[in-house]
């Protein structure tokens, strides 16, 4: 979905890695990806995300949005973005 497996291999991290915005091994975009993947793995009925794709590369943005366009058929998604 987000080429996250490549990010993990390159940084020696896993989905279990501690994630916060000051994490030196990961970019803000990588942090956003891991938080999204963790949220999706919990299989929520409702997912609310603020600034979901602002710090990820254009290809990952497209992949995430394509995945979510299918995901929303069975779930509710609220996205908040300040992008114009």
DOMI-670443 format. One record per residue: x, z, y of N, C-alpha, C in turn. Coordinates in pm, whole numbers, plus 32768, in hexadecimal, padded with zeros to 4 digits. Last residue first. Layout:
<rs>
XZYXZYXZY/...
</rs>
This chain:
<rs>
7E15801388DA7DB87FB489187DBE7F3088D1/7E18814A88337E5180C588457DE980688881/7DBB823487EC7DBC821E887B7DFD8198889C/7CE5828786DF7D5A824087127D4B822C87A7/7C67831085C17C71832386527CF282E0867E/7B8A82CD84BD7C0E82B484F67C0782C8858D/7AE6834183B07ADF834484427B6F83388475/7A4882DA828F7AC782E282D77AAB82E1836C/79B6831F815B79A2831981EB7A2983308230/79B0824C803579D682C5807E79B682B18112/7989815A7FC3795981CE7F77797582537FBF/79EC80A98079797180838032793480F97FE8/7AE080F980D57A698129811D79E680FD80DC/7B9B806D80397B8480FC801F7B02812C805E/7BAA7F7580B67B6E7F8080307B4680108014/7C247FBD81A07BA97F6E81A97B617F6A8122/7D0E8039814B7CA0808D817A7C1D80408186/7DAA7F55810F7D877FB580A67D0D800680D0/7DBE7EE4820F7D817E9981A27D567EF68132/7E447FB382967DBE7F8E82C07D767F3C8255/7F3A7FB282097EE7802B820D7E5780058230/7F997EAE823F7F817EDA81B57F257F5481B0/7FB27EB783597F587E5783197F357E83828B/80757F81836F7FF27F8E83B17F8C7F34836D/814B7F0C82E9810A7F8182AE80807F9982ED/81857E4283A581607E1E831B81187E9382D6/81C87ED9848B81557E7F848C81287E5A83FF/82228034844882417FA8846581C57F508452/818C815384E481BB8109846E81CE80778493/811A81E785AD81AB81E9859F81DF81A58522/800181C485A0804A81A8861C80E1819E860B/7F4681F284DA7FAC818B84C38003816E853E/7EA582D585257ED082BD849C7F47825E848F/7E39837885F57EB3832886077EF483068581/7D99844E851A7DB6843385A77E3A83E885AF/7CA4844484207D31843184447D3D840D84D6/7BDB84C183297BE784B283B97C7C84AC83DA/7B17847882187BA1848082477BA1846582DD/7A3D84E1811F7A4D84C781AE7AE084D981D1/7A69850B801779F384BB803C79FE848E80CD/7BBE84EF7F9D7B55852E7FEE7ADD84D18001/7CA184EA7EDD7C2284A47ECB7BAF84E47F1A/7DA285347EF07D4285A27EDD7CB3856D7ECD/7E21844B7F2D7E2C847B7EA27DCC84EF7E87/7DFA843D803F7DAF83E37FE87DB384117F57/7EB3850080977E23850F80B47DD084B88057/7FA3848D80407F798510800D7EE385248022/7FA083A780E17F9D839B80507F70841E8010/7FB3841B81E27F3F83CA81BD7F3383C28125/80AE849881D4803684EA81EE7FB7849D81C7/815283BB81AF814A841F814480CF84788158/8128833082A5810782F3822380F5835D81B7/818C83E3836480FF83BF836780D3838482E0/829A83E08317824F845D831081B98440830E/82D682D9835782DF830482CB8291838682B6/82B582E8846F8262828F841F826282B6838C/8381839584B682F783BF84CD8297836A847B/8477839183AC84438368842F83B5839D843E/8533848E830484C5842E830A84A0840D8399/85F8854C8313860C84DD82B585A1847182C0/85A6861483C3861085B983EE862185418392/8472867D842984C0865D83B1852985F483D4/83C486B884ED845186CB850E84AC86AD8498/82C8869A848482F5863784E683888646850D/82E086D5832282B686F983A982F58698840A/82D1871181D082C086AC8238829686EF82BA/837F874080A883468781811D8344871B818F/832E866E7F91838B86987FFA834086DB806C/828786007EDB828986927EE182E786C77F4E/82B484F67EDC823585237F17822E85BA7F23/841784F57F3283A684E07ED88327850C7F1E/8554845E7F9184E384B97FA48478849C7F3C/863083B57FC08636841F7F5985CB84897F6D/861282DB8063862C835B80A3863783D08042/85DE81FC7FC7864A81F48029866E827B8066/84FD824D7F34857C822E7EEF85F182327F51/843E82668003846682DA7FB384ED82C17F70/8426815D805D845281C680B984858240806D/83BF80E97F72844280BE7FA5847B81288004/82C881667F688326817C7EFA83B381547F23/82448100804482798187804C82DC81A47FDC/81C3801B807A8250800F8056829480988058/80BA80558085810680638101819B804C80EE/805280007F8880008000800080568000807E/
</rs>
